[in-house]
Amino acid sequence: MGRRKLVYGVGLNDADYVVSPMINGKRFHCPFYLKWKAMLERCYSNRCKGEFPSYAECRVDQRWLVFTEFKKWMELQDWKGKHLDKDILIEGNKIYSPDNCVLVDQRINSFFICQSGECVKQGISWHKKNGKFIARFSNVCTGKLEHLGYFSDKDEAHLAWRRRKHELALDLAKTQTDQRVVSALITRYS
């Protein structure tokens, strides 16, 4: 096998098989390779960092710059249909590594994503018409936006949002098999 070009200038695809073979005129992709390549793209693609500035300081642990090392880790996980996440276990983490990462379903991944709004505090915004803060909660289980009420004080509005977030975190924790994810759900929003 000849020398291969590095993926995003840093990742070594050392697979001893073709990761995207053509079979009967149809292209197939190795799921381990797709997950690995997407991780590298988030950390090392200028286009991706331009579109998603939250990845600007992200990087990949040296061990995972080698495809087969990432693949070995992923094969030991419950990975089918799941998303690779670097900052559920360690809030604000910027390094993809076997120590920091977990594979989770879309609901859990979405649950941990910060919501943006007009206010600094999550889950609230200013309602011009009645001159109060409105608290809303985007429920990842139902897909619906829940109205939590109007409040004179932004801290009260945010507290209502945090209470609802904690309730759902406890419910979601009951559905998880990875105890690290259970712990993150319970402690992050208590």
KELUM-856655 format. One record per residue (C-alpha): residue in three letters; x negated, y, z negated. Coordinates in steps of 0.001 Angstrom, whole numbers, padded with zeros to 6 digits, always signed. Layout:
N
ALAXYZ...
This chain:
190
MET+000000+000000+000000GLY-001430+003385+000996ARG-001746+006463-001169ARG+001648+008031-001773LYS+002528+011694-001940LEU+003349+012863-005468VAL+007039+013487-006148TYR+007496+017232-006857GLY+003698+017445-007005VAL+003461+015569-010326GLY+005320+012236-010299LEU+003678+009006-009177ASN+006053+006546-007506ASP+004135+003335-008208ALA+007053+000993-007448ASP+006054-002233-005741TYR+009237-002085-003665VAL+010963+000395-001352VAL+013116+002619-003581SER+015484+003695-000782PRO+015714+000788+001660MET+017887+000704+004755ILE+020049-002441+004695ASN+022355-003226+007613GLY+022198+000386+008757LYS+023081+001774+005321ARG+020699+003538+002916PHE+020588+002192-000639HIS+018904+003959-003551CYS+017306+002457-006625PRO+019301+003896-009590PHE+016164+004080-011731TYR+014329+006034-009055LEU+017272+008426-008540LYS+017402+009230-012286TRP+013606+009664-012425LYS+013481+011890-009347ALA+016364+014072-010629MET+014497+014562-013921LEU+011359+015647-012041GLU+013420+017984-009869ARG+014890+019741-012917CYS+011415+020329-014313TYR+009250+020942-011255SER+011418+022214-008402ASN+011299+025998-007923ARG+014720+025880-006249CYS+016246+024049-009212LYS+014642+026378-011750GLY+015940+029351-009762GLU+019496+027988-009835PHE+019307+026780-013436PRO+017017+029039-015493SER+017592+026892-018605TYR+015134+024398-017056ALA+012390+027039-016636GLU+010273+025757-019516CYS+011154+022065-019222ARG+008544+019438-018507VAL+008110+015675-018451ASP+005963+013699-020879GLN+002802+012324-019203ARG+004021+008746-019621TRP+007150+009427-017587LEU+005270+011028-014717VAL+004692+007404-013659PHE+007889+005918-012200THR+007465+002364-013562GLU+007014+003694-017119PHE+010320+005566-016876LYS+011968+002514-015283LYS+010800+000224-018130TRP+012421+002572-020655MET+015641+002915-018683GLU+015999-000852-018227LEU+016130-001208-022027GLN+019005+001298-022283ASP+022739+001082-021671TRP+022338+003178-018515LYS+025086+002397-016011GLY+027164+005488-015279LYS+025278+007561-017841HIS+023386+010864-017767LEU+019840+011429-018999ASP+019776+014087-021711LYS+016747+015653-023403ASP+018291+017922-026028ILE+021068+015989-027747LEU+018714+014319-030207ILE+016599+017442-030702GLU+018491+020690-030172GLY+016625+023011-027795ASN+014110+020336-026770LYS+012352+021051-023454ILE+010395+017792-023000TYR+011743+014692-021282SER+010179+011712-023048PRO+011087+008254-024337ASP+011130+009704-027857ASN+013460+012637-027121CYS+015848+011343-024472VAL+019073+009399-024505LEU+021512+008218-021862VAL+025098+009312-022496ASP+028408+009362-020666GLN+029665+012565-019051ARG+032028+013413-021947ILE+029175+013446-024449ASN+026889+015344-022100SER+029586+017974-021496PHE+030376+018195-025204PHE+026857+019388-025983ILE+026665+021934-023165CYS+026911+025499-024430GLN+029854+027548-023316SER+029213+031067-022133GLY+031534+033972-022652GLU+031680+037683-023207CYS+030711+037326-026856VAL+027495+036038-028334LYS+029436+033438-030312GLN+030612+030322-028511GLY+034286+029670-027892ILE+035479+033256-028237SER+036100+036228-026045TRP+037680+039662-026364HIS+041340+039866-025359LYS+041778+043432-024077LYS+045578+043396-023962ASN+046122+042834-027684GLY+042756+044073-028936LYS+041789+040837-030684PHE+039324+038030-030313ILE+040702+034859-028788ALA+039350+031433-029703ARG+039621+028675-027109PHE+038240+025186-026998SER+037497+023176-023873ASN+038373+019595-024791VAL+036089+017180-022907CYS+038373+014245-023729THR+041579+015688-022325GLY+040063+018129-019829LYS+042336+020840-021188LEU+041593+024269-022595GLU+043062+024533-026094HIS+044233+027897-027421LEU+043133+028189-031064GLY+044546+031632-031798TYR+043914+035373-031894PHE+041720+036881-034596SER+040820+040384-035753ASP+037293+039299-036561LYS+034929+037532-034149ASP+033436+035454-036979GLU+036895+034104-037880ALA+037534+033268-034231HIS+034205+031490-033938LEU+034876+029572-037167ALA+038155+028274-035690TRP+036227+027129-032620ARG+033542+025427-034780ARG+036216+023618-036818ARG+037788+022238-033659LYS+034372+021329-032239HIS+033560+019418-035453GLU+036891+017540-035339LEU+036226+016372-031805ALA+032592+015553-032633LEU+033800+013180-035360ASP+036245+011547-032936LEU+033571+011152-030253ALA+031086+009748-032789LYS+033448+006811-033370THR+033104+005831-029692GLN+029282+005783-029593THR+027007+002769-029997ASP+023719+004696-030195GLN+023377+005774-033826ARG+021100+008663-032849VAL+023932+010143-030769VAL+026404+009520-033624SER+024105+011409-035986ALA+023685+014315-033544LEU+027451+014599-033077ILE+028160+014594-036806THR+025389+016940-037929ARG+025216+019451-035068TYR+028730+020787-035520SER+029307+020345-039264
